[in-house]
Amino acid sequence: MLCIFKAVPTTETHRQKQAHQVQAEIEAALPTLEHDPKIRHTIEGVNRITQESAYYNSSGALLSADDKAYVDKQDAEFKSIMGITDGTLDTADTLDLSASGSNRKTYISTSIEGITIESFITGSSFGNGVTCNVAQKLKDGTKERFSWCVFPQGTTLTDAQLEQLRVIFETAVAM
């Protein structure tokens, strides 16, 4: 579920909350947000990023497939001596049609007038978790600042919970 809110403008006396503050408030009172690094929400729907294990040399460069196969056969001491580290590599970014379009729930704050999900340009990305005060270009050429959060697929929020989210996102804090 993607929930989009009006960004709070900074004034001489007030500012918008930081994303970590918003996240803490949400997770203290509402369902857990989407934090899977392999999930990314875009305007078209939910994208699933495929990851595979990877090895990096002491300079941080990715090892080739042949070198990776060789390192896989070595012990931890060899990897340590050679300065090889492991991690993940994004290998594909595919739209999950089971969670896109009408299958994905989207909520746009009642304080945002005249903007629907269709107002965003193709390729707009909303990631996962919480994002605050980001400029998004709209199809009509204008730029607006929004904040948003993403919940895992299948999450349903009541009207009261959506209002609670709106207050969390759209209430400024004193400087």
Residue frames relative to the residue before (quaternion, step in Angstrom):
aa qw qx qy qz dx dy dz
M 1.0000 0.0000 0.0000 0.0000 0.00 0.00 0.00
L 0.1961 -0.7699 0.6028 0.0736 3.54 -0.85 1.08
C 0.0554 -0.7927 0.6070 -0.0079 3.59 -0.79 1.06
I 0.1093 -0.8177 0.5652 -0.0010 3.58 -0.61 1.20
F 0.0823 -0.8140 0.5749 -0.0137 3.55 -0.94 1.01
K 0.5788 -0.5603 0.4665 0.3654 3.53 -1.32 0.40
A 0.4058 -0.6962 0.5341 0.2558 3.58 -0.89 0.90
V 0.3996 -0.7061 0.5346 0.2367 3.55 -1.04 0.80
P 0.3628 -0.7404 0.5125 0.2400 3.62 -0.66 1.00
T 0.4469 -0.6566 0.5353 0.2875 3.54 -1.17 0.65
T 0.1010 -0.7705 0.6279 0.0425 3.54 -1.02 0.90
E 0.7200 -0.4048 0.3073 0.4725 3.58 -1.24 -0.17
T 0.7917 0.3239 -0.1509 0.4954 3.57 1.10 -0.63
H 0.7938 0.2438 -0.1160 0.5450 3.60 1.19 -0.43
R 0.0767 -0.7705 0.6312 0.0454 3.54 -1.28 0.48
Q 0.5748 -0.5562 0.4620 0.3831 3.53 -1.31 0.22
K 0.5566 -0.5849 0.4687 0.3584 3.56 -1.18 0.55
Q 0.5110 -0.6101 0.5096 0.3270 3.53 -1.24 0.52
A 0.6582 -0.5370 0.3522 0.3929 3.59 -1.16 0.59
H 0.6598 0.5076 -0.3309 0.4444 3.62 0.92 -0.78
Q 0.6206 0.5240 -0.3441 0.4711 3.60 1.12 -0.60
V 0.6489 0.5117 -0.3055 0.4730 3.56 0.95 -0.92
Q 0.6514 0.5207 -0.3150 0.4531 3.59 0.90 -0.93
A 0.6559 0.5100 -0.3177 0.4569 3.61 0.89 -0.88
E 0.6604 0.5007 -0.3115 0.4650 3.60 0.95 -0.84
I 0.6525 0.5103 -0.3180 0.4612 3.58 0.94 -0.85
E 0.7445 0.4373 -0.2446 0.4412 3.57 0.70 -1.06
A 0.5857 0.5522 -0.3772 0.4580 3.59 1.26 -0.19
A 0.8149 0.2812 -0.1088 0.4950 3.58 1.10 -0.63
L 0.7771 0.3082 -0.1353 0.5318 3.59 1.17 -0.50
P 0.7102 -0.4222 0.3119 0.4690 3.60 -1.24 0.02
T 0.6276 -0.5551 0.4057 0.3651 3.55 -1.25 0.52
L 0.4587 -0.6847 0.5070 0.2525 3.54 -1.05 0.84
E 0.5701 -0.5561 0.4703 0.3803 3.56 -1.32 0.25
H 0.0218 0.8143 -0.5785 0.0420 3.60 -0.68 1.08
D 0.4057 0.7174 -0.4809 0.2990 3.59 1.23 0.10
P 0.3775 -0.7537 0.4844 0.2342 3.63 -0.55 1.08
K 0.6345 0.5250 -0.3334 0.4589 3.59 1.25 -0.21
I 0.6491 0.4607 -0.3121 0.5187 3.59 1.31 0.10
R 0.0633 0.7745 -0.6259 0.0661 3.56 -0.96 0.92
H 0.2744 -0.7596 0.5699 0.1512 3.55 -0.77 1.05
T 0.0543 -0.7566 0.6515 0.0162 3.53 -1.04 0.92
I 0.7031 -0.4406 0.3301 0.4500 3.54 -1.27 0.11
E 0.6724 0.5082 -0.2926 0.4516 3.57 1.10 -0.70
G 0.7210 -0.3698 0.2509 0.5295 3.60 1.18 -0.39
V 0.7109 -0.4128 0.3424 0.4550 3.54 -1.22 -0.57
N 0.1650 -0.7665 0.6136 0.0942 3.55 -0.89 0.96
R 0.2075 -0.7488 0.6173 0.1231 3.53 -1.08 0.79
I 0.2176 -0.7800 0.5796 0.0910 3.52 -0.74 1.13
T 0.2863 -0.7538 0.5697 0.1587 3.56 -0.70 1.10
Q 0.0786 -0.7958 0.5999 0.0258 3.55 -0.92 0.91
E 0.0708 -0.7694 0.6316 0.0636 3.53 -1.18 0.59
S 0.5981 -0.5606 0.4131 0.3967 3.55 -1.21 0.42
A 0.0621 -0.7885 0.6119 0.0046 3.53 -1.15 0.67
Y 0.2505 -0.7312 0.6098 0.1754 3.55 -1.30 0.40
Y 0.1661 -0.7725 0.6093 0.0664 3.52 -1.15 0.79
N 0.4384 -0.6918 0.5009 0.2799 3.59 -1.01 0.77
S 0.7467 -0.4213 0.2735 0.4360 3.57 -1.30 0.06
S 0.6593 0.4813 -0.3067 0.4895 3.60 1.23 -0.35
G 0.5567 -0.6266 0.3783 0.3929 3.58 1.29 -0.10
A 0.4967 0.6488 -0.4338 0.3797 3.60 1.27 0.12
L 0.5314 -0.6326 0.4725 0.3069 3.54 -1.11 0.76
L 0.3950 -0.7057 0.5345 0.2454 3.58 -0.93 0.90
S 0.5476 -0.6054 0.4671 0.3397 3.56 -1.14 0.64
A 0.6761 -0.4783 0.3615 0.4282 3.59 -1.27 0.26
D 0.6526 0.5096 -0.3191 0.4611 3.62 0.97 -0.80
D 0.6673 0.4849 -0.2993 0.4796 3.59 0.94 -0.88
K 0.6209 0.5361 -0.3396 0.4602 3.58 1.04 -0.75
A 0.6417 0.5206 -0.3199 0.4635 3.60 0.96 -0.86
Y 0.6444 0.5107 -0.3147 0.4742 3.60 1.02 -0.80
V 0.6759 0.4976 -0.2945 0.4569 3.60 0.87 -0.98
D 0.5867 0.5932 -0.3627 0.4152 3.60 1.07 -0.70
K 0.6933 0.4774 -0.2653 0.4702 3.59 1.14 -0.65
Q 0.6295 0.5595 -0.3230 0.4317 3.59 1.26 -0.23
D 0.5105 -0.6405 0.4778 0.3176 3.56 -1.27 0.36
A 0.7241 -0.4524 0.3115 0.4171 3.55 -1.34 0.20
E 0.6163 0.5553 -0.3542 0.4318 3.61 1.05 -0.72
F 0.6263 0.5290 -0.3324 0.4663 3.61 0.98 -0.83
K 0.6634 0.5089 -0.3057 0.4554 3.57 0.89 -0.97
S 0.6556 0.5180 -0.3052 0.4568 3.57 1.00 -0.85
I 0.6636 0.5045 -0.3011 0.4631 3.60 0.87 -0.96
M 0.7285 0.4319 -0.2336 0.4777 3.58 0.96 -0.87
G 0.4468 -0.7150 0.4366 0.3140 3.59 1.27 -0.11
I 0.3825 0.7288 -0.4762 0.3093 3.55 1.16 0.61
T 0.1027 -0.7776 0.6190 0.0402 3.54 -0.91 0.97
D 0.3007 -0.7451 0.5601 0.2018 3.53 -1.19 0.41
G 0.0616 0.7782 -0.6218 0.0631 3.52 -1.29 0.42
T 0.5252 -0.6036 0.4761 0.3651 3.52 -1.17 -0.56
L 0.2051 -0.7519 0.6186 0.0996 3.49 -1.29 0.50
D 0.3710 -0.7025 0.5593 0.2366 3.57 -0.87 0.95
T 0.1206 -0.8386 0.5301 0.0353 3.58 -0.63 1.11
A 0.8021 0.0275 -0.0150 0.5964 3.60 1.14 -0.43
D 0.1318 -0.7580 0.6361 0.0588 3.53 -1.16 0.66
T 0.0997 0.8371 -0.5238 0.1224 3.57 -0.04 1.28
L 0.4902 -0.6510 0.5037 0.2866 3.51 -1.10 0.79
D 0.2674 -0.7447 0.5934 0.1477 3.55 -0.86 1.03
L 0.2780 -0.8153 0.4860 0.1480 3.57 -0.08 1.30
S 0.5740 0.5866 -0.3923 0.4153 3.60 1.17 -0.36
A 0.7654 0.3180 -0.1791 0.5301 3.60 1.21 -0.38
S 0.5689 0.6111 -0.3863 0.3920 3.58 1.18 0.24
G 0.8087 0.3126 -0.2072 0.4531 3.50 -1.37 0.08
S 0.8488 -0.1127 0.0941 0.5079 3.55 -0.89 -0.95
N 0.5957 0.5717 -0.3720 0.4242 3.60 1.21 -0.28
R 0.6795 0.4384 -0.2923 0.5105 3.60 1.20 -0.41
K 0.3563 -0.7216 0.5537 0.2140 3.53 -0.91 0.93
T 0.0259 -0.7742 0.6323 -0.0069 3.54 -1.01 0.90
Y 0.0958 -0.7650 0.6355 0.0418 3.53 -1.01 0.91
I 0.0813 -0.7612 0.6418 0.0447 3.57 -0.95 0.92
S 0.5663 -0.6549 0.3945 0.3080 3.54 -0.76 1.14
T 0.5480 -0.6260 0.4606 0.3092 3.52 -1.14 0.75
S 0.6253 0.5436 -0.3452 0.4409 3.62 1.20 -0.33
I 0.6284 0.4850 -0.3376 0.5059 3.60 1.28 -0.11
E 0.1385 -0.8257 0.5450 0.0447 3.55 -0.42 1.22
G 0.8560 0.2195 -0.1500 0.4434 3.54 -1.10 0.74
I 0.6570 0.4736 -0.3219 0.4903 3.60 1.23 0.15
T 0.0709 -0.7667 0.6379 0.0148 3.51 -0.95 1.01
I 0.6933 -0.4391 0.3388 0.4601 3.57 -1.24 0.07
E 0.6284 0.5447 -0.3260 0.4496 3.58 1.12 -0.61
S 0.5570 0.6206 -0.3808 0.3994 3.62 1.25 -0.26
F 0.6276 0.5473 -0.3315 0.4436 3.59 1.19 -0.53
I 0.5227 -0.6491 0.4516 0.3187 3.57 -1.07 0.73
T 0.6314 -0.5219 0.4183 0.3924 3.54 -1.24 0.53
G 0.7830 0.3058 -0.2485 0.4813 3.55 -0.95 0.93
S 0.4049 0.6981 -0.4992 0.3153 3.60 1.21 -0.01
S 0.1710 -0.8101 0.5579 0.0561 3.55 -0.86 0.99
F 0.1690 -0.8007 0.5718 0.0586 3.55 -0.99 0.92
G 0.4019 -0.7564 0.4504 0.2518 3.60 1.27 0.10
N 0.4709 -0.6092 0.5062 0.3884 3.54 -0.89 -1.06
G 0.7067 0.4340 -0.3171 0.4601 3.60 -1.24 0.13
V 0.6681 -0.4594 0.3959 0.4312 3.56 -1.01 -0.96
T 0.0053 -0.7608 0.6489 -0.0032 3.56 -1.08 0.82
C 0.1211 -0.8236 0.5530 0.0340 3.58 -0.89 0.93
N 0.8967 0.0621 -0.0443 0.4360 3.49 -1.26 0.79
V 0.3568 0.7282 -0.4992 0.3053 3.58 0.75 1.09
A 0.4205 -0.6899 0.5311 0.2551 3.55 -1.00 0.86
Q 0.0522 -0.7749 0.6299 0.0010 3.55 -0.92 0.98
K 0.3500 -0.7141 0.5655 0.2186 3.55 -0.92 0.92
L 0.2598 -0.7693 0.5701 0.1254 3.54 -0.95 0.94
K 0.6919 -0.4969 0.3332 0.4042 3.58 -1.26 0.40
D 0.6741 0.4943 -0.3058 0.4558 3.59 1.08 -0.62
G 0.6116 -0.5930 0.3264 0.4095 3.59 1.32 0.13
T 0.5800 0.5788 -0.3835 0.4260 3.59 1.20 -0.23
K 0.2827 -0.7134 0.6070 0.2064 3.53 -1.33 0.32
E 0.0521 -0.7742 0.6307 0.0017 3.53 -0.96 0.92
R 0.3626 -0.7053 0.5588 0.2426 3.57 -1.21 0.50
F 0.0208 -0.7972 0.6017 -0.0441 3.51 -0.90 1.06
S 0.1893 -0.7003 0.6649 0.1781 3.48 -1.42 0.18
W 0.0022 0.8203 -0.5716 0.0193 3.59 -1.10 0.53
C 0.1325 -0.7464 0.6397 0.1274 3.49 -1.38 0.16
V 0.2401 -0.7615 0.5907 0.1165 3.51 -1.24 0.55
F 0.1705 -0.7613 0.6209 0.0761 3.52 -0.96 0.99
P 0.6249 -0.5450 0.3851 0.4051 3.61 -1.13 0.48
Q 0.6435 -0.5204 0.3980 0.3958 3.53 -1.23 0.59
G 0.7626 0.3443 -0.2776 0.4720 3.56 -0.99 0.87
T 0.5138 0.6340 -0.4282 0.3881 3.61 1.24 -0.18
T 0.0726 -0.7705 0.6329 0.0231 3.54 -1.00 0.90
L 0.1247 -0.7896 0.5985 0.0536 3.57 -0.91 0.92
T 0.4603 -0.6664 0.5148 0.2812 3.54 -1.09 0.74
D 0.6710 -0.4680 0.3716 0.4389 3.58 -1.28 0.20
A 0.6403 0.5258 -0.3240 0.4567 3.59 1.01 -0.79
Q 0.6594 0.4949 -0.3074 0.4752 3.60 0.99 -0.79
L 0.6337 0.5169 -0.3311 0.4707 3.60 1.02 -0.75
E 0.6400 0.5036 -0.3201 0.4842 3.59 1.02 -0.74
Q 0.6195 0.5328 -0.3333 0.4703 3.58 1.04 -0.77
L 0.6379 0.5157 -0.3125 0.4791 3.59 1.02 -0.81
R 0.6376 0.5362 -0.3263 0.4467 3.57 0.92 -0.91
V 0.6621 0.4982 -0.3014 0.4718 3.58 0.93 -0.90
I 0.6316 0.5318 -0.3369 0.4524 3.60 0.95 -0.85
F 0.7362 0.4325 -0.2348 0.4646 3.59 0.81 -1.00
E 0.8086 0.3596 -0.1537 0.4397 3.58 0.82 -0.96
T 0.5582 0.5604 -0.4122 0.4522 3.57 1.24 0.32
A 0.3447 -0.7516 0.5298 0.1884 3.58 -0.68 1.13
V 0.2862 -0.7243 0.5949 0.1991 3.55 -1.28 0.38
A 0.5526 -0.6149 0.4517 0.3352 3.55 -1.15 0.68
M 0.4371 -0.6902 0.5118 0.2656 3.55 -1.11 0.71
